[in-house]
Amino acid sequence: MDLFFTNPNNEIQKHIDDFNLKYLKLLTLVFGLVEVGYFFLSFTAYFDCPEQLEYRLLFGINAFVCLFFYFSVNLFYYRNDKKALWVEKIQAIIIISVTVCTILISSLDFRYGSDSIFYCTIVLAITTLTLQSPFQAALYHFISGTFFLIFFFNYKGIVDYGYVFKFVGFMLLCFASGLAKYKLFVDRTKSQIELMNLSEDFRQSSLKDTLTGSKNRRALLQDSYLFCQENCFFLFTDIDHFKNVNDSYGHQNGDLVITYYANKLSEIFGEEHVYRFGGDEFMVVYPSMDKDAADNSLVLLKNALSNVIFDKESHSFSVSGGYLFARLGSDNLTIKIKDILRKLDHALYEVKNNGRGYFLQA
């Protein structure tokens, strides 16, 4: 029962649609060329029969529909996603058209002693190379098989139960193999998507600081490609006398102060612009921030640690930093970031040597 009730989500269904489009393109090209061949063959003595016109019409319709689909996909589907919707809808029409024409052609063949090889070959090709959901597969086999048998026995004049038994067995085999392939594809795709999501989760976690949740230095190098063409506000800051916090109040409270400062930086500048470099050192990169906005933000930041509560008491700490405005450009980003860090670190060092508690432009 689990095999029958496989239910893919939208993401998996997109993979199924892409898979079907790929192989349906191949099928329609092969079918179209074969039908063109039979169309021209119908003008020879091989088709010297009263139904010659019907044969030509069916071969012609099938060839046109298949080749139209094939070339339309090549021209439109991969060039403009907005035109992709009609392609996905028309796939069902293609399968129905090919199946109907095949049933009619096979029915004509019965008059001249041919068996159902042509029909079985087409159905097998469709069910083997494309992916149909359990409901779609059951509906396809039931409707096509029913109409096939009706036409078959109409031309034969009698109901051959032995043939019905063999035919139903063949259809069930096609249905089961197609269904097994469908479930295998869904399960495999689901595993691949889960693995990709897990890899993305690991990648994202590797770009974040585990204590504060802020981005880390590695994330800065990656994000630099996003803001390299903009004039950015760069700030390098830390907490004054932070070693005394750890020595006097313990590392647990020290971590609390660091986390508190990270949250304040995120409140003022936005968490997507804050990077923890280690210890109590943070860097802020804010694209397109002007001098007035930067000055206002630094005033807020200067008072960020004026009231930190731990051990049931209020504590006040000061912060220092160096800042500058610069545009990285797209060349040698790693070198340019290191150069900016060197300038900011020098400015921060100068602040430390001149009393701390303020921000200096590098």
Secondary structure by P-SEA (a helix, b strand, c coil): cccccccccaaaaaaaaaaaaaaaaaaaaaaaaaaaaaaaaaacccccccaaaaaaaaaaaaaaaaaaaaaaaacccccccccaaaaaaaaaaaaaaaaaaaaaaaaaaaaacccaaaaaaaaaaaaacccccaaaaaaaaaaaaaaaaaaaaaaaccccaaaaaaaaaaaaaaaaaaaaaaaaaaaaaaaaaaaaaaaaaaaaaaacccccccccaaaaaaacccccccbbbbbbccccaaaaaaaaccaaaaaaaaaaaaaaaaaacccccbbbccccbbbbbbccccaaaaaaaaaaaaacccccccccbbbbbbbbbbbbbbbbcccaaaaaaaaaaaaaaaaaaaaaaccccccccc
